[in-house]
Amino acid sequence: MAATLELRRAGAALHVTLNQPQSRNALSAEMVAELQAVAAECAADAHLRCVVLRGAGGNFCAGGNLADFQRLMRMPREGAVDPIATANREFGRMLQAWHALPQVVVAVVEGAAMGGGFGLAAISDICLAETSAQFAMPETSLGLPPAQIAPFVALRIGQAATRRLALTASRIGAQEARAAGLVDEIHEGPDALAEALGKTLRAVLRCAPGALRSTKAIVARAVDLDQTLDFAAGEFAHALRGGEAAEGVRAFGEKRSPAWVEQPA
């Protein structure tokens, strides 16, 4: 049984809910491990055709867990491989596992989809958003690169849009996210969102299971992410051990602007 997730099977569809509403479903190491385990189970399930991913408590996912970042910064580097890079790469492997699922992945986004939550939305095949949903990659404002999510976001919305959003840490609404190609449909209120999800599930379940798997496999063959994500994990570790990230994470926890913030002339 998962401690951070709520799982509900409904025929050929599995509903996976990030269930840590007190942290706006921030991605703790425990949640990442549980999402990885669920992905492995889904990949081996020949009867499953669709996986729905959403968040409890009115938010999709607020991104990385601040306490985990602080814990990683205290870990000493021993040997050739930085443990921060190892931990960061584990997050990337979880995203890879979900990105490679043979089932159709439907993300249902309400409230915040920040950082890692943005990445989870990006790996979906179909993304439904509530009108008030907000999306951002705020990592650079914390002194970090969006290391493991950036390649998936670029695959979803293209390099130009990814650069603009990541290099400005901009927050965008559902309409702009749809214009960028991240969101497929926008619906106002939980009832309309539930109706849209039901319509999407009915459409997916009209399709042959083998054809769905083959189609996703064909599309996935055009992408090789391992080398990029390995490099990104090293960059993340270097950043988290540097002074910028220490200041950025501290400022975030203290709800103030980091020291490097300045107004343009």
C-alpha positions in Angstrom: 0.0 0.0 0.0 1.3 3.5 -0.9 1.7 6.0 1.9 1.8 9.1 -0.4 -0.5 8.0 -3.2 -4.1 7.0 -3.4 -4.8 4.2 -6.0 -8.2 3.3 -7.4 -8.7 0.7 -10.2 -11.8 1.1 -12.4 -11.8 -1.5 -15.1 -9.0 -0.9 -17.6 -8.1 2.5 -16.0 -6.0 3.2 -12.9 -6.5 6.5 -11.0 -3.4 7.6 -9.2 -3.8 10.6 -6.9 -0.8 12.4 -5.2 -2.1 12.4 -1.7 -0.1 14.8 0.4 -2.4 17.8 0.4 -0.7 19.4 3.4 2.4 20.0 1.2 0.4 20.7 -2.0 1.6 17.2 -3.0 5.2 18.1 -3.1 7.5 15.4 -4.5 9.2 13.9 -1.5 11.7 11.1 -2.0 9.1 8.7 -0.7 6.5 9.9 -3.3 9.0 9.6 -6.1 9.8 6.0 -5.1 6.1 5.1 -4.9 5.4 6.7 -8.3 8.3 4.6 -9.7 6.9 1.5 -8.2 3.4 2.2 -9.6 4.9 2.8 -13.0 6.6 -0.6 -12.9 3.4 -2.3 -12.0 1.5 -0.5 -14.7 4.1 -1.4 -17.4 3.6 -5.1 -16.5 -0.2 -5.0 -16.6 -1.4 -6.1 -20.0 -5.1 -5.4 -19.1 -4.5 -1.8 -18.1 -5.1 0.8 -20.9 -5.2 4.2 -19.1 -3.6 5.8 -16.1 -5.1 9.0 -14.6 -2.7 11.2 -12.6 -4.0 14.0 -10.4 -3.4 15.6 -7.0 -5.5 15.7 -3.8 -6.7 18.9 -2.1 -7.1 21.2 -5.1 -3.5 21.1 -6.2 -1.7 18.9 -8.7 1.9 19.1 -7.4 3.9 21.9 -5.9 7.2 20.5 -7.2 10.3 19.4 -5.2 10.2 19.0 -1.4 12.1 21.8 0.3 13.1 19.5 3.2 14.6 17.0 0.8 16.7 19.8 -0.9 18.0 20.9 2.5 18.9 17.3 3.4 20.7 16.8 0.2 22.8 19.9 0.7 24.0 18.4 4.0 25.2 15.2 2.4 29.0 15.0 1.9 30.4 14.2 -1.5 32.4 11.0 -1.4 34.0 9.4 -4.4 33.4 10.1 -8.1 29.6 10.2 -8.0 27.8 12.9 -6.1 24.9 11.6 -4.0 22.9 14.7 -5.0 23.3 13.7 -8.6 22.2 10.2 -7.8 19.1 11.4 -6.0 18.2 13.8 -8.7 18.7 11.1 -11.4 16.3 8.9 -9.5 13.6 11.5 -10.0 14.5 11.6 -13.7 14.2 7.8 -13.9 10.7 8.0 -12.4 9.7 10.6 -15.1 11.2 8.3 -17.7 9.2 5.4 -16.4 6.0 7.3 -16.6 6.9 8.8 -20.0 7.5 5.3 -21.4 4.4 3.7 -20.0 2.5 1.7 -22.7 -0.8 2.9 -21.3 -2.3 6.3 -22.1 -1.4 8.8 -19.3 -4.0 11.5 -18.6 -3.0 14.3 -16.2 -5.8 16.2 -14.5 -4.4 19.5 -13.2 -6.0 21.7 -10.6 -4.2 24.5 -8.7 -0.4 24.4 -8.7 1.7 22.4 -11.1 5.2 23.7 -10.2 8.6 22.4 -11.0 8.4 18.6 -10.8 4.6 19.0 -11.1 5.2 20.8 -14.4 7.3 17.8 -15.4 4.6 15.3 -14.5 2.1 17.3 -16.6 4.6 17.3 -19.5 5.0 13.5 -19.5 1.3 12.9 -19.9 -0.3 12.0 -23.2 -3.4 14.1 -22.5 -3.5 17.0 -20.1 -6.8 18.4 -18.8 -6.6 21.5 -16.7 -9.1 23.4 -14.5 -9.5 27.1 -15.4 -7.5 28.3 -12.4 -4.5 26.0 -12.8 -1.1 27.6 -12.6 2.1 26.2 -14.1 5.8 27.2 -13.6 9.4 26.0 -13.6 10.7 28.2 -10.7 14.0 26.3 -10.2 16.2 29.1 -11.7 14.8 31.5 -9.2 16.1 29.2 -6.5 19.5 29.0 -8.0 18.9 25.6 -9.6 18.4 24.2 -13.2 15.2 22.4 -13.9 17.5 19.4 -14.5 15.3 16.4 -14.9 12.1 18.0 -16.1 13.6 20.3 -18.8 14.1 17.5 -21.4 10.5 16.3 -21.0 9.1 19.8 -21.1 11.1 20.5 -24.3 9.7 17.4 -25.9 6.2 18.6 -25.0 6.3 22.3 -25.9 9.5 22.8 -27.8 12.9 24.3 -27.0 11.9 27.9 -27.5 8.9 27.9 -25.1 10.9 25.8 -22.6 13.8 28.3 -22.6 11.4 31.2 -22.1 9.6 29.7 -19.2 12.6 28.1 -17.5 14.9 31.1 -17.9 12.4 33.6 -16.5 10.8 31.2 -13.9 7.5 32.6 -15.2 4.2 31.4 -13.9 1.5 30.9 -16.5 -2.2 30.2 -16.4 -4.1 27.4 -18.0 -4.8 29.4 -21.2 -1.2 30.2 -21.8 -0.2 26.6 -21.0 -2.7 25.5 -23.6 -1.3 27.9 -26.2 2.2 26.5 -25.4 1.0 22.9 -26.0 1.2 21.7 -22.4 -2.5 21.6 -21.8 -5.0 20.0 -24.2 -8.3 21.0 -22.7 -9.4 23.6 -20.1 -12.6 23.2 -18.0 -14.2 25.4 -15.4 -14.9 23.7 -12.1 -14.6 20.1 -10.8 -17.9 18.9 -12.4 -16.8 20.0 -15.9 -13.4 18.6 -15.3 -14.9 15.2 -14.2 -17.1 15.2 -17.3 -14.2 15.9 -19.6 -12.2 13.1 -17.9 -15.0 10.7 -18.4 -15.2 11.6 -22.1 -11.5 11.1 -22.5 -11.6 7.7 -20.8 -14.4 6.6 -23.0 -12.5 7.6 -26.1 -9.3 5.8 -24.9 -11.2 2.7 -24.0 -12.7 2.5 -27.5 -9.1 1.9 -28.8 -7.5 -1.6 -29.0 -5.0 -2.3 -26.2 -2.3 -3.6 -28.5 -2.7 -0.6 -30.9 -2.3 1.8 -28.0 0.9 0.1 -26.8 2.4 -0.1 -30.3 1.6 3.6 -31.0 3.3 4.8 -27.9 6.3 2.5 -28.6 6.7 3.9 -32.1 6.7 7.5 -30.9 9.1 6.7 -28.0 11.7 5.3 -30.4 12.5 8.8 -31.6 13.8 9.9 -28.1 16.9 8.8 -26.2 16.9 10.6 -22.8 19.5 8.8 -20.7 22.6 10.8 -21.7 20.8 14.1 -21.3 19.3 13.2 -17.9 22.7 11.9 -16.6 24.3 15.3 -17.6 21.4 17.2 -16.0 21.8 15.3 -12.7 25.5 16.4 -12.5 24.5 20.0 -13.2 21.8 19.9 -10.5 24.3 18.5 -7.9 26.9 21.2 -8.8 24.2 23.9 -8.4 22.8 22.5 -5.1 26.3 22.5 -3.6 27.0 26.0 -4.8 26.2 29.3 -3.0 23.4 30.3 -5.3 21.2 27.3 -4.5 21.9 27.6 -0.7 20.8 31.2 -0.8 17.8 30.4 -3.1 16.4 27.5 -1.0 17.0 29.5 2.2 15.2 32.5 0.8 12.3 30.3 -0.4 11.9 28.9 3.1 12.1 32.4 4.7 9.6 33.7 2.1 11.9 36.5 0.9 13.7 37.3 -2.4 17.2 35.8 -2.9 20.1 38.2 -2.6 20.7 38.2 -6.4 17.3 39.6 -7.3 17.5 43.1 -8.7 15.2 45.4 -10.6 16.1 46.2 -14.3 17.4 49.6 -15.0 
